[in-house]
């Protein structure tokens, strides 16, 4: 069995200079509601395409390999170095071998302990699994009535508060995810995921790409793509499975299943720029070494 490394965040909530601290929202982007749904809860097998559409990964809807993104000063990101997806619980043996063949050697799991325990990742052959829990408070064991505190908020406001809370309060964990990407051996690929692969994954990947010098517009476009990829089969399957359990998501919460608005990621990255100067300075303030920034750029960039 491959090595599993667990990096907790229990003591990592240090102040982040200048970053606004909206009221904390104790939910994992509603992702945890679907964590422990079994494969047969979904009416169709989710399948994704990435890049030019030549590669399918059966069992994944929100997977994409991040090669070919435009760098700010010209050039593009390397293929086979970084990928992102939702959780791997629906991935069967043949597709796991496919991930291995693509070069995946490190899985970065950003889910809470409860999420990972209820829907453990299957083993990608030869890959090391690194657990870096983000948003430790999850909704798995909470009643929907406890959402009353946000019942009058729009989905946009809820998502905004959640992202800015992560940036302000969980910078150490986000930075550990980026550092892990920088330290993958050789030409191995890091695959970063949470449950839907949208919010926690979206932030961690955006920080890594920005620090590597990817053009800001390309980062935001990739982030926003999650809405398209999760809408349809994945969203319908989740809602149907919840309905079968007599669970109805409040109207202001349901959009959070797939929402990944480009303006939000633009606001987050701009705010980091205002308060830290650049994203790499935010990462350095949260424990990343300058030499690790250099290593990250060397890994991700195809000059």
N, C-alpha and C positions, 0 to 999 in steps of 0.2 A: 504493500500500500504506500502511496506517495505521502510525503511529509505534509502534515497540516500544522500551520502556524496560526496562533490566535493572538491578535493584538487588540487589547481592550482599550476603552476610552473613559473608564470610570473617573479618572483623575485628570482628564485633559481639558476641562472646561475653563480655560484661562481667558482673561479679557482680551479682546481683539481691538487694538487701538483704533478709535474713531468709527468703527462700524456700528451702525444703528442697531439697537436691540429691541425689535418689536416684541410684543407679548408672545411668549413661547406657545407653540401649538403642538400638543402632545399626540402626534400621529405621524405615521410613516408614509405620507402622501397617499393614504388609503391603500398602499400596496400590501400591507400585512393582512388585509381582509381576504386576499386570495392566495396567501402563501401555502396553506395546507390543503388546497384543493387537489384531488388526485387527478391523474391523467384522464380517466374516463369521465370526470366531471365536465370536460370540455367537449362540445359536440363535434368539433373538427380538429384534426391534428394541425397545430400551428406550424407553418413553414415560412422561412424568411429568405429573401434574396438580398445580396449586398453588392456594392460596387456596380459592375456592368450587368449584374443579374445572372452570371454564369454559375454561381455557387448557391446551392440550397442547403440549409441545415435543418433537417427534419426535427420538429419539436421546439423550434425557436421562432418567435415572431419578430422580436426587436433586436436581432443580431446584425451587426455590421462590423466589418474590418475597416480600419481607418487609414489605410494607405491611399495616397493620391490627393490628399487635402493640400490646398495651396498655402505656401509659406508667405509670410508678410513681405519678405525681401526677394521673392522669387524662389522657384523650386517647389518641391512637394514633399509630403510625408512618405516614409518608406512603407512598402507593403510588408505584411507578415510580422509586424512588431506590436500592434495594439488593436484590440477589438473590444466590443461592448455588447451586452445582451441583457435579457431578463434572466431570472433564475433557471437553472438547468434541470429542474425536476422532471420535465417532460421529454428530455433527450434520451433516446434509446441507444443500445450498444453500437449500432452501425454509425450513428451520427457522432457518438463519442470518439470512435476511431477516426472519423473524418476531421474532427477538431484536432486530434493528435497529428494527423497527416498535414494539416494546415500549419502546424508548428506551435500550437498552444502548449506552453510549458509552465505557466503560472496562472492560477485562477484567483482573482481578488474578489472575495465575497464581502459585500458591504451591509449585509442584512444583520438584524439583531439576533441574539442567541435564540430567542423563541422562534423566529422565522426559520433559521437554519436547522434547528432541531426538528421542527414539524415538517419541513420539506428539504431534507438534506440533498446536497448536490451529489449526483452520481460521479464516479471517478473517471476523469479523462486520463487515458493511459499515459503514464510518465509525467503528469503535471503535478506541481506542488500547489496545495491549496492554502491561501493566506486569508484569514478572517480578520476583518477590521470593522467591527460593528459601528454603524452610524445610527443616530436617532434611537437610542436605547429604549425609550418608551414606545411600545407597540400597541396595536389594537386587538391582538389576538384574543386576549382574555378580558376585554372590556365590553360593556353593553353599549349598544348604539345610543342609548339615552344620554350617555356621557358626552355626546357631541353637542349637547345643548349650548355649551359655551360658545360655539361657533355657528349656531343655527341661523343667525342673521347676517353672516358674512358671505360675500360672493366667493366663488371658487378661485377667482383671480387673487383676491386678498388673502385667502387661506394659503395658496401656494406661495405668494410673495412673502408672507410671514415665515413660512417654513424654510424657504431658501435662505433668507437673511438670518434666521436663527442658526441654521447650520454653519453659515460663514462666520458668524460671531462666536458661536459656542463650541463648535466641533472642528476648529481649524487644525488641531493636532491630528485628528483621525483622517481628515481629508488629505492632509500633507503626507501622512504615512502611506496612503494609497498611491499618491504620486511618486513617492520615494520608492515604493515597491516596483512600480513600472520602470523606474530608472535603473534598478538593480537586477532586472532579469538577465540571466546569463546568455551570452552569445547572441545568436539570431532568434532566440525563442520569443514567442508571442505571449503578451499578457492579455488575459480576458477579464475585464472588469464587469461585475454584475451586482444587482440587488434583487428585488422581486420582479418589478416590471421593467427595470433597466432604464428608467426615465429620470427620476429625481436625484437620488444619491449618486447613481452612476453618471447622470448628466453633469452634475457639478464636478465630481472628481475628474472625469475625462476632460471637461472644459478647462479646468485648471492645468492639467498636464499638457494639453495641446497649446494653451496660451503661453505657458512657460517655455515650451519648445519653439515658439515663434510662429505658430500657425496663424494665418490671417484671421482676424477677429470675425469677419463675416462668414468664413467657412466653419468656424467653431459653432456659431449661432445657428447656421443652417443645419449642421449635423444634429445639434440638440433638438431643434424643432421637428426633425424627421420622425422622432418617436411618436408624435401624435398620429401621423399617417400610418405608421407600422402597427401601432396598437389598436387603432380603430378597425372595426370590422370583426373578423373572426375572433381575435383575442378578447375584445371588449364584450361581444355578444356571448361568448362562452362564459366569461366571468359573471355577467349579469344573470344568465340562465342558471348557473350553478348556485348563485346566491338566492335566486327566486325559489329554487327547489328546496332551499332550507328556510323558506319563509322570511328571508332577510331582504328588506328594501332599503337601498341607499337613499338618504335625503337628496332632494333635487339639487341643492347647492354643493353636494359632495360628489355626485356621480361624474361630473366632468373631470374630476381629478384623476380618474382612472387612466385617461389618455392625454390630458392637457400638457403641452410643452411649448408655451408661447415664446416666440423669438424675443419680443421686447423684454420679457422677464430676465432671460439670460444676459441680454445686453445691459440691463440695469445692474445686475449683480456684478458683472465684470467691470463696468464703469465705476461702480461704487468702490470696488477694491482698488482700482487705479487712483481714485480720489484720495483714499485713505492710506494707501501704502506706496503709491507711485507706480507700481507694476504688480502683476500677479506673482512674478517670481519673488518679489520682496515680501509679499504675504506668506508665501511658502517658507521663505527663510525665517520670517518672524515666528513661524510655527514649527521650527525644528529642522528644516531642510538645509543641508550644507551647500555652499556655492559650487563646490566640486560636483555635487549631485545634480545640480541644475545643468552643468556642463555635460554630465553623463547622459542626462535625459535628452538634451538637445542632440547629442551625438547618436543616440539610439533612434530617435523619432524622425530626424531630418534626412532626406535624400538630397544632398547638395548637388 
